Amino acid sequence: MGKKIRLGVLFGGRSAEHEVSVQSARNIVDALDKDKYEIVLIGIDKQGRWALNDGALPLLESGDAGLPSFEGREDQRVTLVSESGGGELVRTSDNAHLGTVDVVFPILHGPYGEDGTVQGMLKLFDVPYVGGGVLGSAVGMDKDVMKRLLRDAGIPIGDFRCVYTHTRDRVGFESVANDLGLPLFVKPANLGSSVGISKVANAEEYEAALDEAFRYDTKVVVEANIPGREIECAVLGNESPIVSVPGEVIPHHEFYSYEAKYIDEQGAGLEIPADLTEEQAQRARDLAIETFQVLCCEGMARVDFFLTPDDRIVLNEINTIPGFTRISMYPKLFEASGIPYSVLIDRVVQLAIDRHERDVKLKTSR
């Protein structure tokens, strides 16, 4: 057995998806081969403070209203400093140097983790990291920019409008209802896991939905309702990505809410593989790869579609750090495609190392 890979698992974070991240980290740590990896658990609390976590991560039980969050001890606060050959962890209480990590797995969902910010920091420190790069992470997070890039590439998307805090008064309900029809979905542009999303059918609901979405972002997308089945594909790879079998989400509630995704195991049915014709499944897989590449993604992503009654496949969104909880679609899709959970984690870590080895060969000056 060779030297262990020192893997920093970065979890928690400042976003509204903090608790999902804690759960994903718990599942990843449980599945890691302890003979292959030296695991360094680095939690980020809701104030953005980093700390080592040397205890067990909390377990979210189905139906538990008390979602787990991370609160690090003061004497375990750490920061990352730039050293030759990578970033080194330093404990802030006594300035103790705790060594470098070989690769970081940022299992951070939403802003300040999935949007290119952490990726940019790790890139500056020359640390390999799992998942999309700075650009792919940023455009994958922003639903407005993502949809415009996909539309320009000819990938079918639903109609939408963008509303900023400073343009709200100019984008009224009657205008968007005439353009997009009813009902509508109102979403923060830079958030995931169905947080801050509302389905609206009248002016009163529209204004309340904007109030809710603007709690999380200064930019909101208003989307047309797309009737159809919810189909998802998982993508894995860098330059030559592979794609899973398609799966189908069958919500048991009005739409696929945060609770249905991560808490309530009865909140939605997951049919893997989805009941599709061979031609439909191949179209979904091809569109998933094309979306992944158009948005400059690497490492991993989950791509979500609608299959309409008239047999169109319409792109909904991409998630560049998909959930890894025990009921999450991404690992389940690859498990059904012949890649077990622990092997999948090995693959994404190796992809991070491969990309870093590729990029360090590039010239950065004349």
Summary of the structure (lengths in Angstrom):
residues: 366
radius of gyration: 20.5
end to end distance: 41.0
largest distance: 66.0
contacts: 1232
relative contact order: 0.14
helix: 31%
strand: 27%
